[in-house]
Amino acid sequence: MLQATRTLQSAACFLAVFVAPLSAQTAGGPIVKDGSYFTQTYQGEVAGRPRLRISALGEITVRGADTQTVAYRILLKVRASNEQEARQYFQQTQAGATSSADTTTLGIGEVNCGRCGLRAEIEMTVPQTIADAVIVTRGGALDVRGIRGRVNADSAGGTITLDQIGGDVLVTTGGGNIELGAIGKNVRCETAGGSIALTSSGGDAVLNSAGGGIRVGNVRGRLQAETVGGNIEAKFVGGRVAAATSGGSIVLGEAGGEVTVDTAGGAIRVARAPAGIHAETASGDIQLNDVAGRVYALSAAGNVQAYFISDRQMMDSLIETNAGSIVLFLPVDMRVTVEAMVDFARNLQRIESEFPDIQVTRGDSFGGVQAVGQLNGGGPVLRVRNTSGRIYIRRRE
């Protein structure tokens, strides 16, 4: 299985940016009773800068727009016995925004108020030209869209949604889903307990989940995906693919580079991998369409089906299962040497070949059946091994 990529240490580094409260507080609106909570709203506008820093406890929504300023609205909520007590809590929060020479900072200072349950809901409109945004919440969802630069987003326990981000993206959450739309460059993300969805990435993508599925649309570069407890799906990857799951299936559309997929508890299906593939499953079927290069497919207890193509170079390959059927489709013009074996077989029908050049005979071992031959003068060796099932070698016209 792949080793999980750890991005939480990187997140801790940019959390340190917000250790100090803001020097000034925006004047708040009237305090309003809302059920068991009191609320107060803060609104303001400051100059936009190339860098954006946000830190809060609660939900954060950021929208990029054609503007030169940062407009914000902060709704604070706190439990208190009366309005006077709530006012004291609000005065300690230091909620507001400031701008320096190159950075706009919005933050809410921490308040030691016991069980008051202080939380915030933040809505911001920022310049879409921001080059670098760091957005952190100590508990809540993040929703960021329409920024041309890079975005670092971290939540201690909420869903993170990013879309229409032009630069690199680094995302971590301690217990929520990650939903990524169109990302212009590289993606690195990790969740300790949720799913990951990525629509598109203009660069590489590294995706890790400790407890959910991973779903990918289009990755122009390389893809590395790992999950402890879910399925992995990817439609198109321009470069190499490395995907592993401890408890689900792996479904891949097309990959431009070499593919390595591994599951401990599910099926593997690949639509196109002409640069080579290494596929292993402990308890599922493997189906490979349009493969070439070095093809390695191993199922401990399932069927294997592979369709080879002849317009890409083939290398020495191995197809193996212990208790299922193996079905191979070989192009009629393919140059290959086939060495197939069923270890335990009562009759020659355990291997069937549609090629006259691949003859089925008794093997050297007791009870074994083999099929050996060369197509079109021979070439790279395709070894096929089945412990107790069947092997079918078919013509692909």
Buried (B, 14 or more C-beta within 10 A) or exposed (E): EBEBEEBEEBBEEBBEBBEEBBEEBBEBEEBEEEEEBBBBBBBBEBEBBBBBBBBBBBBBBBBBEEBEBBBBBBBBBBBBEEEEBBBBBBEBBBBBBBBEEEBBBBBBBBBEBEEBEBBBBBBBBBBBBBBBBBBBBBBBBBBBBBBBBBBBBBBBBBBBBBBBBBBBBBBBBBBBBBBBBBBBBBBBBBBBBBBBBBBBBBBBBBBBBBBBBBBBBBBBBBBBBBBBBBBBBBBBBBBBBBBBBBBBBBBBBBBBBBBBBBBBBBBBBBBBBBBBBBBBBBEBBBBBBBBBBBBBBBBBEBBBBBBBBBEBEBBBBBBBBBEBBBBBBBBEEBBBBBBBBBBBBEEBEBBBBEBEEBEBEEBEEEEBBBBBBBBEEEBBBBBBBBBBBBBBBBEBE
